[in-house]
Amino acid sequence: MSGSRWRPRSLRGQLLAWLIGVHLLALACTAWFAYVLYGRLVDNFMDDQMQLVAESHATHHRLPVLTPVSRAEATRAGTFVVQVWSPDGREQLASSWPELAVPLQPTSGFGEIRIAPGTQGRWRSYTVQADPAVKEAPRVQVLQNLGFRRDRVLSRALLESLPILLLLPVTLLILLIIVAAVSRSLRGVARDVAMQDVGSPAELPIARVPEEIAPLVGAFNSLLARLRDALSNQRRFMEDAAHELRTPMAAIGLQIENLRIHVPPGDAAERFEQLEGGVRRAQHLIEQLLRLARQEAHATTATAPVDVAALLRESVGQMMVLADRRRVDVGFEGGAAPRVLAPAADLRSIFDNLIDNAVRHAPEGGVVDVRLHEIDGQAVVEVLDDGPGIPEAQLARVFDRFYRVPGVAAVGGSGLGLSIAQSAALRHGLRIELANRKDGQGLLARVYLPS
């Protein structure tokens, strides 16, 4: 602990530690006050009783007949021991317990006597003379064992502390229930945080959290508001930049198309092809950026089920231009026809990007298969290509924006397609898995549709 005092890390542990400490302190204080106050009460009561007994025996003109007292009665039950002494105090005339070796006190009144260790311990005494006007009158001494008083007071003090001791487990149980209730509200806030959409975080509800936690949630909401503003500015910049670049790039593409017929064959034509490919990649990147900005800024909620098979046919048809240019055979096989409750635009974005990624990574003259079927009762969409695949160490990173696998060439790829598809899938409860095909040639992209 490096010099610092240990403290429980959990709020529940700290509350329990403090509550147990307070109860133990209250228990000790109650026992001490009960011991002191009840001790005074017992001492006063017993002293009055001793005085009454002594004076009642002192009124006898004859030597009284004393009731014998046993050792157990004297030491454990607190029975008074009565002694009658001669006027000069040298001779004991009578005693209810003759074995008690306690001498007569020289002065009248109360006193305390300690007998040698190993015998009967400490005794409280009260001494009185039968008739002070007559010198020959006997003297009476009443004794009581102080150990009895101490045990009586101690037992009473412990009895007074018993309710607090019994209340401790009940209080701890109530505390645990209260902390559990507060923890449930905090866990509810934690679930709300975990369910936040990364692209558009919403404020957390404050009404159901305790007042002590409300400032923390309020500060977190303020942070979320600043994050929303930052994301909004980022999307607006990306959308504006894509819009601004779209028109000049389209004009450059048109001019390149017009220049094609004027380029002589040979080295110039080869360089022209490289220029045309670069412009095409730039146009594709701008379209992807624009699609990403619109997708994040205008996330929608599905209102009606969507026919997945029809969407896949549209996506395959859209990719035919790129597929024909690269001489890639794209086929669709739809065994099942599920309907998914998700925005059609987002589903189309997922399928378009996965098929586009497969077509761009497949070799010229290759094959891309799109399948819609069921695995273990769950509908899935599979996109298979016969390209180079992805190294196993890179599979977890290909969903990052602008990440491109080193050494893998893609025609016009921007590094955004898989990121766009993953973002849309997570928003609507879909799951995308990438894996290299078992035959070692190509990639399998599988989308698990919600049931």
N, C-alpha and C positions, 0 to 999 in steps of 0.2 A: 504493500500500500504506500510505500515511500513517504512515510511520515504523516500521511493524512488519515483521519479517522474513517473507518469503514462505514458506509451508509448503503441501505438497500437501494437498488437502482429503480425498482418499481414503486409507483405511488402507493399501491396496496401494501407493499412491505414497509414503507415509511409510516403509513397510517397505523398499521398493526404494531410496529415497534413503539411509536409514541403512545398509542392507546394502552398498551400493556404497561409501559412505564408509568403513565398517569394513574392507572388502576393500582399498581403496586405501591406507588407513593401514597395514594389515598388510603390504601389498606394499612400501610404502616402508620400514617397519621391517625387514622381512626382507632387502631389498636393502642397507640400510645396515649391518646386523649382518654379513651375508655379506661385504660390501666390507671392513669393518674386520677381521674375523677371518681371512678368506682372505688379505687383504693382509699381515697379520703372518706368516701361514704361508709365503706366497710369499717375503717379504723374508728370513725366517730361512733358508729352504731355499736361496735364491739366494746369500745371503751365505756360507753354508757352502761352496757350490760354488765361489764366487769365491776363498775362502781356500784351498781345496784346490788349485785350478789355480795360484794364485800361488805357493804353497809348493812344488808339484811342479816348477815352472820354476826356482825359486830354488835347488833342489838340484843343478842342472847346473853343472859346473865350466867348461864351455865355453859359448860363446854359442849359445843354442838356435836351431834352425830352426823358425820360426813358420809355422803354416798361414794363408795369406791369408784375410782376411774382407772381404766386400763390404759396401757401404753398406746394402743391403736386409737382409742377414743380421744386421748389427749393430743396426739400428733397428727392424726388424719381427719378426725371429725371436729377438732377445735373445741372439745369439751373443756370447761374451766376446771382448773386444779385449785382447790381451796386449802390454804395452810393457816393453822392457828398457832401463834407463837406466844411465849411468855412475855411479860411486860418489858423485860430487859432485852429480849430478842435473842437470847442465847439458846433457848430450848424450844424445840418444836413440840407443841402439845398435841396436835392432830393434823392429819393431812389426808386428802382424798386420794393421793398417789404418793405414798411414802418413798418410793424409789427415786423420785425426782429430787436431785441434789441441787436445789436452788436456795441460796441463803436469803434471809430476810433483808429487805432494803432498809437502809438506815433512815430514810426520810419517807414521810407519807406522800401519797399521790402516785402518779404514773411513772414508769421507768421501763428500761429495756435491759435485759440480762443476756449475755452470751455465755453459754456453758462450753466447757472444753470440747474441741473437735472430736467427732466420733460418738458423741452422746446424743442429746436431744436438740441441739442447735440453739436458736435465739428464741427468747420468750418476752412477752409483754406482761408487765406486772402492775398491780394497783394495791397499795398498802394503806391501811387505815387502823387507828387505835379504837378499841371498843368504846372507851369513855375517856376522853383526854383529860378530864378533871380528876380522874382517879389514877394514881400512878400504878396501882397493881392491876389495872385492867389489861386483858390480853390484847394482842395485836393480830389483825387478820390480813392475810396477803392472798390475792387472787391472781392466777397466772393463766396465760393462753399462748399456745405455740404460734409464733409469727409465720412459720412455714405454711400453716393452714391458711392464714390470711393471704399470703402471697399466691398460693395455688388457686384460691377462690377468686381473687382479683384477676389473675392471669386467664383463667378459664372464661370469666365473664368478658374480658377484653377480646379474646379470640371469638367468643360468641357474637359480640357486637360487630366484628369484622367479617363474619361469615356471609352476610348478605352481599357485601361488595365482592367477596371471592366467588360467590355463586353467580353474581351478575356479570362477571368478566366474560365467561364463554358466551353468554347471551348477547352481550354487547359486541363481542367479536363477530358473532354470526350476523347480527344486524349490519355491522360495518361491511362484512363481506358481501352481503346482499346489495347494499347501497353502492359499493365500489363496482360490483358486477353490473348493476344497472347503468352506472356512469360509463363503464367500459364498453357496454353494448352500444351506447350512443357514440362513443369514440370510434368503435369498430365500424359503425354505420358511416361515419365521416370518412374513415379509411377506405371503405368500399366505394364511396362516391369518388374519392380521389383516384382509386385504381381503375374505375370505369370511365374516367375522363378521356375524352377524345384528344389525342395529342395535338391535332390540328386546330381544334376549337374548344379549349377548356372552358367549362361553365363554372359559375360561382357555386360554392358549397352552402347548403342551408344552415343557418345559424340558430333557428328556432328550437331545434331539438338537442342542442348541446348545452352543458351547464354554463352558467354565467362566467365562471372562472376560465373556461376554455374558449368562450366566445371571442375575446380579443385575438387569440391565436388564429382562430378560423377567419376572423375579419382581416388580419394581416395577410393570411394566405390568399384570401379572395382578392385583396389589393394587388398581390404579386401576380395572380392569375390575370387580372385586368391588364396589368402592364405587359404580360406575356401575350395576351390576345392582341393588344395594340401593336406589339412588335411583329407578331406573325401576320397581322393584317397589312402592315406596311411592307413586309417582305413579299407577300403575295401580290400586293398592288404594284410594287416595283417590278416583280417578275412578269406580271401580266402586261404592264405598260411597255416594258422592254421588248417582250415578245411581239406585241402589236406593232411597235415602232419598227422592229426589224423585219416583220413579215412582208410589208409592202416593198421595201427596197430589195429584199432577197427574191421576191417573186419577179420583180423587174429584171434583176440580174439573171434569173433563170430563163426568162423570156428572151433576153438578148443573147444568151448562150445558145438557145434553140435556133434563133435567127442566124447566128454565126456558123452553125454546124455545116451548112452547105458550102461555106466559103473557106473551110479549112482544108488544105491540101493533105493528101495521104502521107504517111510516113511518121517522122518524129513529131511533127506539129500535131497530127491527129492523136498521137498517143498522149501528148501533153494536154491536148484539149479534153480528152477523156478523163484525165486526172482532175482537171479543173471542174469539169461537169460533175464528177463524183463528189468533189469537195463541196460544191454548191448544193448538191442534193442532200448531203449529210447535214449541212447547215440548216437547210429548210426543214429537214426532219427533226433536228434538235429544237428549232423554234416552235414547231407544231407540238412537240412533246412538252416543252416548257409552258406553252399556252394551255394545253390540256391539263397539266398538273396544277397550274394556278386556278383554273376554273373548277377543277375537281375539289380542291381544298377549300375554295371560297364559297362554293355553292353546293355543299353536301345536302342531299335530300333524303327524305324518308319514304320508303316504299308505301304505296297506297293500294296496290293491286298485284297479284301474282304475275310473274313474267315467265313466258315459255322459253326455257333455256335452249331447246333444240333449234327454235327459230332464230334466236340470237346468234347461235354458233354458225348457222348457215349464212347469215348476213356477214359475220366476221370473216368467214372463209372466202365469201364472194368479194369482200373488200380487199383481201390480200392477193387476189389473183393478178393484179397489175404487177406488183413486185415479184410475185412468184413466176409469172411468165417471163419477165425481164431476166430472171436468174435461172430460168428453166427448171424450177423446182415443182415437183408434183405434190399438190396439196389435196388431201382427201378427207372426207367427213363420214363418220359412221356413228349413227345415233340409235342405240338399242332402247334406251329409256327416254321418256319425255316428261321429266319433272317440271313443276312450276314453283319458282322460288320467289319469296316475298322480299324483294330488294329492288332498288331503282334500276331500270333497264340501262340507263346511261352508264352507271358504275359497272354493272355486269359486262356490258359491251366493252368498256375500257379494259377490264381484266382480260377478257378473251382476245381482244385486238392486240394487246401488248404481248401476250404469251405467244400467239400465233406469229406476230410480226418478229418477235425475238427468234423463234424457231426457223422462220424462212430466211432471216438474215444470217444465221449461223450454219444453216445447211449448205453443203457444197453445191456448186452448180450441177444441175442434173440430179440432185438429191430428192428425198421424199420426206414430207411432213404429214403425219397422220393426226387427225383430231377425232377423239372418241368420246361418246357419252354413254356411260353404262353404270352398273352398280357394283360395289365391293362391300361384301358383308352387309348387304341391305341398305347401304348409303350411296346416294347418287354422286358420281364423280365425273369430272371432265379431264381428259388426258390429252396432252399435246406432246407428240414424239417427233424428234428429228434425228437425222443420221449425221449430225455434225461432230465436232471434236469433243463435245461434252465439257464439263467443268471439273478441274481438280478438286478432290474431296476437301482440301484445306480451304478452298475458296467458296464453297457452297453457301456458307453462312453470311458471306459479305456481298453477294451479288444483288441483294435487295437494297443495298445502300445507294443513295443518289450519286450519279455520275461515276460509279465504280465499274470498271471494265477489267475483265480477267486478263492479266498480262500474257502476251503471246498468243491470244486467241483473236483472230481477225473477224470482224463483223462488217458487213456491207452497210455503211450508213448508220451504224449503231451510235446511240447517244449516251448509253449508260443510265437512262431514266425509265425505260419501259418496265422492267421488273419492279422498280421502286413504286411506280404509279399503280401497277397491278396489286402489289402487296398492301399499299395504303387503302385502296378501295375494298380489298377483301377483308381487312381487319375491321373496317367500319361496319360491315354487314354480317359478321359472323362466319365468314368463309375462311378456309385454310388452304394455303398453297404450299406444296412440297416439291422440291427439286431433287432429282437423283439421276445419276448416270445409269444408262441402260445396262442390263445384265450382260448383253452381248459385247459390251465394251465400245459400242459405236453409237454415239448420240446421247441426247438428254431427254429425260422424261419429266414433264411438268404436270403435276396433278392438283386439281382444285376440288376440295371436298365441299359439296353444296350442303347447306343446312337442311335438316329433315323437317 
